[in-house]
Amino acid sequence: MSLVPAAFLDRDGVINRERGEHTWRMEDFEVLPGVIEGLSELSNAGFALVVITNQSGIGLGLYGHREVDEAHRYLHHMLLGHGLRLHDILYCPHHPSGGRCLCRKPGSLLFERAMARHGIDPLRSVMIGDRQRDIDAAAAVGIRGILVEANAPLLPVVMNQVLNA
């Protein structure tokens, strides 16, 4: 079996608007402009699309897995409506106050899980994130990271730093 490249993406600040607070209510979940176009370019170039996100609000008791799953189902269905398939969304529900875990970025467990589950080649993959912990987690498993400003348009990053790199 040959390994496939993947585009790993952080959620809040890359896929949907980073609001400076936890996002779990559907009325606050706003997909950023250019995300569909950016993901389409990545998909057309043969990248598996994987979202890796920390959702520490669960660990804080602000919301539960059900609310996160609802937002992720919405994202899946919205993208399917544009002919796009997310291969996976993996999230860490822990908050650092509960102790160190391996799945919370900068930990790399969710990347390792996605690579094993989907046959992903880390050397041909990329992580787009808006925090240094996103980049550090990817680097720990040999994936090139691209640090972007929160809520920056995704399409120029894809075109200039992924596809034409």
N, CA, C and O atoms as a DFTB+ gen file, in Angstrom:
660 C
 N C O
     1  1       0.844      -1.185       0.000
     2  2       0.000       0.000       0.000
     3  2       0.887       1.246       0.000
     4  3       1.795       1.373       0.822
     5  1       0.619       2.149      -0.915
     6  2       1.424       3.369      -0.942
     7  2       0.792       4.423      -0.032
     8  3      -0.430       4.544       0.054
     9  1       1.637       5.160       0.627
    10  2       1.180       6.173       1.567
    11  2       0.735       7.439       0.822
    12  3       1.268       7.771      -0.237
    13  1      -0.236       8.127       1.389
    14  2      -0.777       9.339       0.766
    15  2      -0.336      10.572       1.548
    16  3      -0.105      10.496       2.755
    17  1      -0.217      11.713       0.858
    18  2       0.059      12.959       1.582
    19  2      -1.229      13.462       2.232
    20  3      -2.330      13.184       1.757
    21  1      -1.072      14.195       3.307
    22  2      -2.245      14.773       3.983
    23  2      -2.000      16.240       4.270
    24  3      -0.869      16.679       4.481
    25  1      -3.086      16.979       4.272
    26  2      -3.077      18.347       4.773
    27  2      -3.782      18.289       6.117
    28  3      -4.990      18.065       6.194
    29  1      -3.016      18.492       7.163
    30  2      -3.569      18.574       8.509
    31  2      -3.893      20.041       8.760
    32  3      -3.106      20.927       8.429
    33  1      -5.047      20.284       9.343
    34  2      -5.455      21.662       9.604
    35  2      -5.968      21.794      11.026
    36  3      -6.725      20.954      11.513
    37  1      -5.544      22.858      11.676
    38  2      -6.134      23.197      12.961
    39  2      -7.552      23.669      12.680
    40  3      -7.853      24.081      11.559
    41  1      -8.423      23.617      13.672
    42  2      -9.807      24.016      13.445
    43  2     -10.008      25.514      13.706
    44  3     -10.160      26.298      12.770
    45  1     -10.008      25.899      14.979
    46  2     -10.306      27.288      15.342
    47  2      -9.177      28.211      14.886
    48  3      -8.034      28.072      15.322
    49  1      -9.508      29.146      14.012
    50  2      -8.529      30.088      13.485
    51  2      -8.030      29.739      12.099
    52  3      -7.459      30.589      11.415
    53  1      -8.239      28.477      11.665
    54  2      -7.837      28.051      10.321
    55  2      -9.067      27.671       9.495
    56  3      -9.221      28.124       8.361
    57  1      -9.937      26.843      10.062
    58  2     -11.164      26.411       9.381
    59  2     -12.325      27.349       9.734
    60  3     -13.039      27.836       8.858
    61  1     -12.490      27.583      11.014
    62  2     -13.566      28.471      11.473
    63  2     -12.963      29.634      12.261
    64  3     -11.820      29.575      12.712
    65  1     -13.750      30.674      12.411
    66  2     -13.271      31.908      13.041
    67  2     -12.846      31.668      14.479
    68  3     -13.588      31.099      15.280
    69  1     -11.619      32.119      14.793
    70  2     -11.119      32.148      16.169
    71  2     -11.717      33.387      16.820
    72  3     -11.482      34.511      16.376
    73  1     -12.490      33.168      17.874
    74  2     -13.215      34.270      18.511
    75  2     -12.567      34.745      19.802
    76  3     -13.043      35.699      20.419
    77  1     -11.485      34.092      20.219
    78  2     -10.855      34.462      21.477
    79  2     -11.496      33.784      22.674
    80  3     -11.135      34.063      23.817
    81  1     -12.442      32.897      22.415
    82  2     -13.082      32.093      23.456
    83  2     -13.502      30.771      22.831
    84  3     -13.462      30.618      21.610
    85  1     -13.899      29.828      23.652
    86  2     -14.275      28.507      23.150
    87  2     -15.459      28.604      22.180
    88  3     -16.405      29.360      22.400
    89  1     -15.378      27.827      21.118
    90  2     -16.453      27.785      20.126
    91  2     -17.085      26.405      20.151
    92  3     -16.455      25.417      19.773
    93  1     -18.325      26.342      20.595
    94  2     -19.050      25.072      20.585
    95  2     -20.506      25.249      20.173
    96  3     -21.138      24.289      19.733
    97  1     -21.044      26.440      20.305
    98  2     -22.427      26.668      19.881
    99  2     -22.453      26.836      18.367
   100  3     -21.596      27.509      17.794
   101  1     -23.430      26.228      17.729
   102  2     -23.505      26.288      16.272
   103  2     -23.608      27.735      15.775
   104  3     -23.063      28.059      14.720
   105  1     -24.285      28.590      16.505
   106  2     -24.411      29.990      16.056
   107  2     -23.073      30.730      16.088
   108  3     -22.949      31.798      15.489
   109  1     -22.068      30.178      16.779
   110  2     -20.737      30.788      16.829
   111  2     -19.749      30.128      15.865
   112  3     -18.626      30.603      15.699
   113  1     -20.173      29.036      15.234
   114  2     -19.278      28.269      14.358
   115  2     -19.367      28.844      12.943
   116  3     -20.276      28.506      12.184
   117  1     -18.417      29.713      12.596
   118  2     -18.408      30.407      11.313
   119  2     -17.211      29.942      10.481
   120  3     -16.064      30.238      10.813
   121  1     -17.486      29.217       9.407
   122  2     -16.417      28.778       8.515
   123  2     -15.852      30.016       7.822
   124  3     -16.594      30.857       7.316
   125  1     -14.532      30.106       7.812
   126  2     -13.862      31.290       7.264
   127  2     -13.956      31.355       5.742
   128  3     -14.015      30.324       5.073
   129  1     -13.969      32.563       5.204
   130  2     -13.961      32.713       3.740
   131  2     -12.712      32.064       3.140
   132  3     -11.627      32.139       3.717
   133  1     -12.873      31.439       2.001
   134  2     -11.752      30.825       1.289
   135  2     -11.408      29.419       1.735
   136  3     -10.566      28.768       1.116
   137  1     -12.042      28.930       2.801
   138  2     -11.743      27.588       3.284
   139  2     -12.155      26.544       2.245
   140  3     -11.394      25.619       1.961
   141  1     -13.327      26.685       1.691
   142  2     -13.804      25.712       0.703
   143  2     -12.869      25.683      -0.499
   144  3     -12.504      24.608      -0.976
   145  1     -12.483      26.840      -0.985
   146  2     -11.582      26.906      -2.137
   147  2     -10.209      26.318      -1.809
   148  3      -9.632      25.587      -2.614
   149  1      -9.688      26.641      -0.619
   150  2      -8.388      26.109      -0.209
   151  2      -8.406      24.596      -0.065
   152  3      -7.494      23.908      -0.523
   153  1      -9.455      24.083       0.576
   154  2      -9.571      22.627       0.733
   155  2      -9.776      21.942      -0.606
   156  3      -9.285      20.833      -0.818
   157  1     -10.488      22.583      -1.502
   158  2     -10.700      22.036      -2.840
   159  2      -9.371      21.900      -3.591
   160  3      -9.112      20.878      -4.227
   161  1      -8.545      22.922      -3.513
   162  2      -7.222      22.861      -4.161
   163  2      -6.377      21.735      -3.574
   164  3      -5.714      21.002      -4.307
   165  1      -6.404      21.601      -2.246
   166  2      -5.640      20.529      -1.594
   167  2      -6.153      19.153      -2.012
   168  3      -5.369      18.256      -2.323
   169  1      -7.464      18.999      -2.015
   170  2      -8.076      17.727      -2.398
   171  2      -7.744      17.380      -3.845
   172  3      -7.391      16.241      -4.150
   173  1      -7.858      18.359      -4.729
   174  2      -7.545      18.134      -6.145
   175  2      -6.086      17.763      -6.358
   176  3      -5.751      17.081      -7.327
   177  1      -5.211      18.213      -5.450
   178  2      -3.784      17.892      -5.545
   179  2      -3.467      16.536      -4.905
   180  3      -2.307      16.122      -4.884
   181  1      -4.489      15.838      -4.382
   182  2      -4.284      14.503      -3.849
   183  2      -4.042      14.415      -2.346
   184  3      -3.684      13.352      -1.840
   185  1      -4.232      15.513      -1.632
   186  2      -4.043      15.498      -0.185
   187  2      -5.284      14.960       0.522
   188  3      -6.406      15.356       0.205
   189  1      -5.081      14.058       1.476
   190  2      -6.145      13.699       2.408
   191  2      -6.321      14.904       3.332
   192  3      -5.341      15.561       3.684
   193  1      -7.554      15.197       3.725
   194  2      -7.845      16.358       4.563
   195  2      -8.177      15.892       5.975
   196  3      -9.138      15.150       6.182
   197  1      -7.375      16.333       6.948
   198  2      -7.537      15.902       8.334
   199  2      -7.484      17.128       9.249
   200  3      -6.548      17.925       9.184
   201  1      -8.489      17.264      10.089
   202  2      -8.527      18.341      11.079
   203  2      -8.070      17.776      12.417
   204  3      -8.551      16.732      12.859
   205  1      -7.134      18.477      13.058
   206  2      -6.645      18.109      14.390
   207  2      -6.853      19.323      15.288
   208  3      -6.332      20.402      15.005
   209  1      -7.613      19.153      16.371
   210  2      -7.979      20.305      17.181
   211  2      -7.980      19.986      18.672
   212  3      -8.363      18.892      19.086
   213  1      -7.546      20.954      19.469
   214  2      -7.678      20.873      20.921
   215  2      -9.047      21.435      21.284
   216  3      -9.401      22.532      20.852
   217  1      -9.804      20.709      22.059
   218  2     -11.122      21.161      22.521
   219  2     -11.172      21.073      24.044
   220  3     -11.918      20.277      24.615
   221  1     -10.360      21.910      24.683
   222  2     -10.201      21.854      26.138
   223  2     -11.445      22.297      26.894
   224  3     -11.536      22.075      28.102
   225  1     -12.402      22.917      26.218
   226  2     -13.655      23.280      26.880
   227  2     -14.378      22.066      27.428
   228  3     -15.132      22.176      28.395
   229  1     -14.156      20.911      26.824
   230  2     -14.754      19.673      27.341
   231  2     -14.163      19.374      28.720
   232  3     -14.889      19.096      29.674
   233  1     -12.841      19.435      28.804
   234  2     -12.166      19.186      30.080
   235  2     -12.521      20.202      31.150
   236  3     -12.485      19.902      32.344
   237  1     -12.864      21.402      30.714
   238  2     -13.275      22.445      31.656
   239  2     -14.746      22.330      32.050
   240  3     -15.204      23.019      32.962
   241  1     -15.482      21.461      31.365
   242  2     -16.903      21.302      31.659
   243  2     -17.791      22.369      31.033
   244  3     -18.952      22.507      31.419
   245  1     -17.263      23.127      30.068
   246  2     -18.058      24.170      29.404
   247  2     -19.047      23.586      28.413
   248  3     -20.134      24.128      28.212
   249  1     -18.666      22.476      27.796
   250  2     -19.499      21.789      26.813
   251  2     -19.053      20.334      26.751
   252  3     -18.072      19.950      27.387
   253  1     -19.771      19.539      25.993
   254  2     -19.463      18.117      25.943
   255  2     -19.101      17.637      24.545
   256  3     -19.052      18.412      23.590
   257  1     -18.854      16.354      24.455
   258  2     -18.523      15.735      23.174
   259  2     -19.667      15.924      22.168
   260  3     -19.427      16.071      20.969
   261  1     -20.890      15.917      22.655
   262  2     -22.052      16.062      21.767
   263  2     -22.004      17.381      20.999
   264  3     -22.279      17.407      19.799
   265  1     -21.663      18.459      21.666
   266  2     -21.594      19.766      21.005
   267  2     -20.466      19.814      19.973
   268  3     -20.632      20.371      18.888
   269  1     -19.333      19.232      20.316
   270  2     -18.206      19.187      19.377
   271  2     -18.582      18.326      18.174
   272  3     -18.325      18.702      17.031
   273  1     -19.186      17.179      18.434
   274  2     -19.595      16.298      17.338
   275  2     -20.617      16.979      16.424
   276  3     -20.588      16.781      15.209
   277  1     -21.509      17.770      16.994
   278  2     -22.498      18.490      16.184
   279  2     -21.815      19.476      15.235
   280  3     -22.166      19.550      14.057
   281  1     -20.851      20.224      15.740
   282  2     -20.110      21.161      14.892
   283  2     -19.347      20.423      13.807
   284  3     -19.277      20.883      12.668
   285  1     -18.780      19.287      14.157
   286  2     -17.995      18.525      13.186
   287  2     -18.885      17.862      12.140
   288  3     -18.504      17.774      10.973
   289  1     -20.065      17.395      12.544
   290  2     -21.024      16.863      11.560
   291  2     -21.444      17.963      10.582
   292  3     -21.537      17.733       9.376
   293  1     -21.694      19.150      11.114
   294  2     -22.047      20.283      10.255
   295  2     -20.929      20.546       9.241
   296  3     -21.192      20.717       8.050
   297  1     -19.697      20.576       9.714
   298  2     -18.558      20.835       8.828
   299  2     -18.454      19.755       7.759
   300  3     -18.276      20.064       6.581
   301  1     -18.563      18.494       8.159
   302  2     -18.527      17.384       7.192
   303  2     -19.604      17.563       6.119
   304  3     -19.308      17.493       4.926
   305  1     -20.841      17.792       6.535
   306  2     -21.953      17.889       5.585
   307  2     -21.844      19.128       4.701
   308  3     -22.154      19.074       3.511
   309  1     -21.407      20.232       5.277
   310  2     -21.238      21.457       4.493
   311  2     -20.185      21.232       3.397
   312  3     -20.386      21.630       2.250
   313  1     -19.080      20.604       3.751
   314  2     -18.025      20.347       2.770
   315  2     -18.463      19.314       1.733
   316  3     -18.139      19.442       0.552
   317  1     -19.196      18.293       2.171
   318  2     -19.720      17.317       1.211
   319  2     -20.600      17.993       0.168
   320  3     -20.604      17.601      -0.998
   321  1     -21.342      19.006       0.590
   322  2     -22.178      19.769      -0.333
   323  2     -21.371      20.485      -1.402
   324  3     -21.911      20.891      -2.431
   325  1     -20.069      20.640      -1.153
   326  2     -19.169      21.258      -2.132
   327  2     -18.254      20.217      -2.774
   328  3     -17.258      20.559      -3.412
   329  1     -18.605      18.944      -2.598
   330  2     -17.822      17.876      -3.205
   331  2     -16.523      17.565      -2.490
   332  3     -15.633      16.940      -3.066
   333  1     -16.403      17.994      -1.234
   334  2     -15.169      17.792      -0.475
   335  2     -15.391      16.790       0.649
   336  3     -16.439      16.775       1.295
   337  1     -14.384      15.955       0.868
   338  2     -14.460      14.948       1.921
   339  2     -13.341      15.168       2.929
   340  3     -12.159      15.154       2.585
   341  1     -13.739      15.372       4.183
   342  2     -12.757      15.347       5.259
   343  2     -12.486      13.892       5.589
   344  3     -13.418      13.129       5.844
   345  1     -11.239      13.506       5.586
   346  2     -10.902      12.126       5.900
   347  2     -11.068      11.843       7.382
   348  3     -11.374      10.717       7.776
   349  1     -10.867      12.868       8.205
   350  2     -11.008      12.663       9.640
   351  2     -10.975      14.002      10.360
   352  3     -10.413      14.981       9.869
   353  1     -11.588      14.020      11.530
   354  2     -11.444      15.107      12.501
   355  2     -11.121      14.437      13.819
   356  3     -11.904      13.636      14.331
   357  1      -9.968      14.768      14.361
   358  2      -9.567      14.222      15.649
   359  2      -9.401      15.377      16.623
   360  3      -8.870      16.430      16.270
   361  1      -9.863      15.168      17.861
   362  2      -9.732      16.245      18.836
   363  2      -9.339      15.721      20.204
   364  3      -9.639      14.588      20.578
   365  1      -8.661      16.585      20.930
   366  2      -8.281      16.307      22.307
   367  2      -9.275      17.017      23.213
   368  3      -9.445      18.230      23.099
   369  1      -9.937      16.289      24.114
   370  2     -10.915      16.903      25.008
   371  2     -10.318      17.400      26.329
   372  3     -11.044      17.930      27.169
   373  1      -9.023      17.238      26.518
   374  2      -8.408      17.515      27.815
   375  2      -7.993      18.972      27.969
   376  3      -7.696      19.659      26.991
   377  1      -7.979      19.421      29.203
   378  2      -7.466      20.750      29.538
   379  2      -6.157      20.552      30.294
   380  3      -6.040      19.613      31.081
   381  1      -5.167      21.422      30.070
   382  2      -3.871      21.237      30.734
   383  2      -3.963      21.190      32.263
   384  3      -3.094      20.608      32.913
   385  1      -4.993      21.788      32.837
   386  2      -5.129      21.770      34.302
   387  2      -5.371      20.360      34.829
   388  3      -5.172      20.100      36.015
   389  1      -5.797      19.453      33.960
   390  2      -6.032      18.073      34.364
   391  2      -4.787      17.207      34.275
   392  3      -4.851      16.002      34.516
   393  1      -3.664      17.807      33.933
   394  2      -2.419      17.056      33.774
   395  2      -2.045      16.951      32.308
   396  3      -2.823      17.309      31.424
   397  1      -0.859      16.461      32.068
   398  2      -0.352      16.359      30.702
   399  2      -0.950      15.138      30.014
   400  3      -1.036      14.058      30.599
   401  1      -1.361      15.328      28.764
   402  2      -1.827      14.185      27.978
   403  2      -1.038      14.155      26.679
   404  3      -0.401      15.142      26.309
   405  1      -1.079      13.037      25.996
   406  2      -0.313      12.877      24.765
   407  2      -1.070      13.363      23.531
   408  3      -0.473      13.574      22.476
   409  1      -2.406      13.542      23.667
   410  2      -3.179      13.920      22.478
   411  2      -3.325      15.432      22.316
   412  3      -3.620      15.900      21.216
   413  1      -3.125      16.202      23.379
   414  2      -3.258      17.651      23.275
   415  2      -2.018      18.222      22.589
   416  3      -0.890      18.000      23.030
   417  1      -2.246      18.963      21.501
   418  2      -1.107      19.607      20.857
   419  2      -0.451      20.538      21.873
   420  3      -1.158      21.309      22.522
   421  1       0.849      20.499      22.034
   422  2       1.871      20.021      21.113
   423  2       2.168      18.526      21.150
   424  3       3.126      18.088      20.513
   425  1       1.392      17.736      21.862
   426  2       1.543      16.287      21.780
   427  2       1.188      15.809      20.377
   428  3       0.421      16.460      19.668
   429  1       1.742      14.686      19.987
   430  2       1.589      14.238      18.596
   431  2       0.699      13.011      18.424
   432  3       0.611      12.476      17.319
   433  1       0.037      12.551      19.484
   434  2      -0.727      11.309      19.402
   435  2      -1.821      11.351      18.337
   436  3      -2.022      10.358      17.637
   437  1      -2.530      12.463      18.195
   438  2      -3.599      12.529      17.195
   439  2      -3.039      12.463      15.775
   440  3      -3.678      11.896      14.889
   441  1      -1.861      13.030      15.550
   442  2      -1.210      12.910      14.243
   443  2      -0.831      11.459      13.980
   444  3      -1.052      10.937      12.887
   445  1      -0.259      10.814      14.992
   446  2       0.138       9.418      14.850
   447  2      -1.083       8.543      14.551
   448  3      -1.027       7.658      13.697
   449  1      -2.169       8.794      15.251
   450  2      -3.399       8.030      15.040
   451  2      -3.907       8.215      13.608
   452  3      -4.264       7.240      12.948
   453  1      -3.940       9.465      13.124
   454  2      -4.413       9.740      11.763
   455  2      -3.505       9.086      10.718
   456  3      -3.988       8.530       9.732
   457  1      -2.198       9.156      10.935
   458  2      -1.260       8.565       9.976
   459  2      -1.452       7.064       9.889
   460  3      -1.432       6.502       8.793
   461  1      -1.639       6.399      11.031
   462  2      -1.842       4.952      11.032
   463  2      -3.193       4.585      10.422
   464  3      -3.294       3.627       9.656
   465  1      -4.211       5.336      10.760
   466  2      -5.586       5.033      10.312
   467  2      -5.750       5.233       8.813
   468  3      -6.494       4.495       8.168
   469  1      -5.060       6.229       8.246
   470  2      -5.297       6.604       6.843
   471  2      -4.106       6.383       5.921
   472  3      -4.145       6.791       4.760
   473  1      -3.058       5.754       6.410
   474  2      -1.903       5.478       5.557
   475  2      -1.244       6.747       5.034
   476  3      -1.006       6.883       3.834
   477  1      -0.956       7.661       5.928
   478  2      -0.440       8.983       5.556
   479  2       1.080       9.009       5.613
   480  3       1.694       8.510       6.557
   481  1       1.670       9.601       4.587
   482  2       3.113       9.801       4.492
   483  2       3.461      11.141       5.139
   484  3       3.119      12.185       4.584
   485  1       4.123      11.147       6.285
   486  2       4.425      12.421       6.938
   487  2       5.363      13.312       6.128
   488  3       5.277      14.537       6.214
   489  1       6.250      12.717       5.348
   490  2       7.229      13.507       4.603
   491  2       6.604      14.298       3.449
   492  3       7.184      15.280       2.988
   493  1       5.433      13.877       2.986
   494  2       4.741      14.598       1.907
   495  2       3.530      15.369       2.439
   496  3       2.717      15.879       1.668
   497  1       3.425      15.443       3.760
   498  2       2.267      16.075       4.384
   499  2       2.625      17.440       4.941
   500  3       3.796      17.811       5.020
   501  1       1.591      18.180       5.325
   502  2       1.767      19.527       5.850
   503  2       0.717      19.772       6.929
   504  3      -0.378      19.212       6.886
   505  1       1.065      20.612       7.890
   506  2       0.130      21.046       8.930
   507  2      -0.005      22.555       8.838
   508  3       0.994      23.274       8.847
   509  1      -1.234      23.035       8.750
   510  2      -1.496      24.474       8.743
   511  2      -2.164      24.806      10.074
   512  3      -3.256      24.323      10.372
   513  1      -1.497      25.630      10.862
   514  2      -2.011      25.980      12.177
   515  2      -1.734      27.423      12.527
   516  3      -0.867      28.069      11.937
   517  1      -2.485      27.921      13.497
   518  2      -2.330      29.326      13.890
   519  2      -1.631      29.497      15.234
   520  3      -1.577      30.604      15.771
   521  1      -1.098      28.410      15.775
   522  2      -0.359      28.486      17.037
   523  2       0.905      27.636      16.920
   524  3       0.941      26.648      16.187
   525  1       1.920      28.032      17.643
   526  2       3.182      27.298      17.592
   527  2       2.996      25.851      18.022
   528  3       3.706      24.976      17.525
   529  1       2.075      25.572      18.917
   530  2       1.861      24.186      19.367
   531  2       1.394      23.292      18.217
   532  3       1.677      22.094      18.211
   533  1       0.674      23.871      17.235
   534  2       0.269      23.104      16.054
   535  2       1.500      22.662      15.271
   536  3       1.603      21.513      14.841
   537  1       2.418      23.588      15.099
   538  2       3.633      23.339      14.321
   539  2       4.539      22.355      15.057
   540  3       5.122      21.458      14.448
   541  1       4.652      22.533      16.379
   542  2       5.498      21.646      17.186
   543  2       4.971      20.212      17.165
   544  3       5.755      19.268      17.071
   545  1       3.658      20.043      17.250
   546  2       3.068      18.699      17.223
   547  2       3.356      18.013      15.892
   548  3       3.701      16.832      15.858
   549  1       3.214      18.753      14.803
   550  2       3.487      18.187      13.482
   551  2       4.967      17.835      13.331
   552  3       5.307      16.770      12.815
   553  1       5.839      18.730      13.780
   554  2       7.282      18.503      13.657
   555  2       7.708      17.239      14.399
   556  3       8.643      16.558      13.977
   557  1       7.031      16.923      15.494
   558  2       7.387      15.747      16.296
   559  2       7.228      14.450      15.517
   560  3       7.843      13.441      15.864
   561  1       6.402      14.462      14.457
   562  2       6.213      13.255      13.641
   563  2       6.701      13.458      12.206
   564  3       6.336      12.695      11.312
   565  1       7.526      14.484      11.986
   566  2       8.148      14.681      10.681
   567  2       7.290      15.377       9.645
   568  3       7.558      15.269       8.448
   569  1       6.267      16.089      10.081
   570  2       5.384      16.814       9.159
   571  2       5.780      18.276       9.142
   572  3       5.996      18.881      10.192
   573  1       5.877      18.844       7.950
   574  2       6.200      20.261       7.788
   575  2       5.030      21.114       8.266
   576  3       3.878      20.850       7.918
   577  1       5.325      22.125       9.056
   578  2       4.292      23.007       9.572
   579  2       4.323      24.372       8.921
   580  3       5.385      24.886       8.569
   581  1       3.148      24.950       8.766
   582  2       3.012      26.310       8.258
   583  2       2.209      27.085       9.290
   584  3       1.037      26.796       9.532
   585  1       2.854      28.072       9.892
   586  2       2.208      28.897      10.901
   587  2       1.551      30.088      10.217
   588  3       2.206      30.851       9.506
   589  1       0.242      30.237      10.442
   590  2      -0.504      31.348       9.837
   591  2      -1.125      32.193      10.941
   592  3      -1.267      31.751      12.081
   593  1      -1.484      33.396      10.585
   594  2      -2.204      34.258      11.504
   595  2      -3.625      33.722      11.650
   596  3      -4.220      33.274      10.670
   597  1      -4.173      33.764      12.863
   598  2      -5.546      33.306      13.085
   599  2      -6.497      34.061      12.170
   600  3      -6.394      35.277      12.009
   601  1      -7.425      33.321      11.572
   602  2      -8.467      33.852      10.687
   603  2      -7.935      34.373       9.352
   604  3      -8.644      35.081       8.637
   605  1      -6.693      34.027       9.015
   606  2      -6.121      34.420       7.718
   607  2      -6.795      33.614       6.614
   608  3      -7.216      32.482       6.848
   609  1      -6.901      34.181       5.417
   610  2      -7.487      33.422       4.298
   611  2      -6.650      32.176       3.989
   612  3      -5.423      32.246       3.904
   613  1      -7.321      31.049       3.825
   614  2      -6.624      29.781       3.612
   615  2      -6.103      29.618       2.182
   616  3      -5.020      29.070       1.981
   617  1      -6.855      30.084       1.197
   618  2      -6.480      29.842      -0.198
   619  2      -5.074      30.344      -0.547
   620  3      -4.319      29.591      -1.163
   621  1      -4.681      31.572      -0.188
   622  2      -3.313      31.998      -0.524
   623  2      -2.234      31.144       0.147
   624  3      -1.173      30.917      -0.435
   625  1      -2.497      30.675       1.355
   626  2      -1.538      29.807       2.043
   627  2      -1.381      28.504       1.265
   628  3      -0.265      28.036       1.039
   629  1      -2.501      27.930       0.860
   630  2      -2.475      26.675       0.099
   631  2      -1.721      26.872      -1.213
   632  3      -0.847      26.076      -1.556
   633  1      -2.052      27.914      -1.930
   634  2      -1.451      28.133      -3.253
   635  2       0.039      28.464      -3.164
   636  3       0.835      27.960      -3.956
   637  1       0.420      29.314      -2.196
   638  2       1.795      29.818      -2.135
   639  2       2.743      28.993      -1.271
   640  3       3.939      28.933      -1.553
   641  1       2.223      28.359      -0.223
   642  2       3.112      27.678       0.697
   643  2       2.986      26.162       0.714
   644  3       3.831      25.466       1.278
   645  1       1.919      25.650       0.088
   646  2       1.758      24.191       0.020
   647  2       1.977      23.701      -1.402
   648  3       2.889      22.914      -1.656
   649  1       1.150      24.162      -2.328
   650  2       1.193      23.626      -3.682
   651  2       2.358      24.137      -4.516
   652  3       2.833      23.430      -5.405
   653  1       2.822      25.336      -4.251
   654  2       3.932      25.890      -5.033
   655  2       5.203      25.983      -4.208
   656  3       6.083      26.789      -4.508
   657  1       5.303      25.163      -3.170
   658  2       6.487      25.212      -2.298
   659  2       7.591      24.330      -2.832
   660  3       8.660      24.247      -2.229
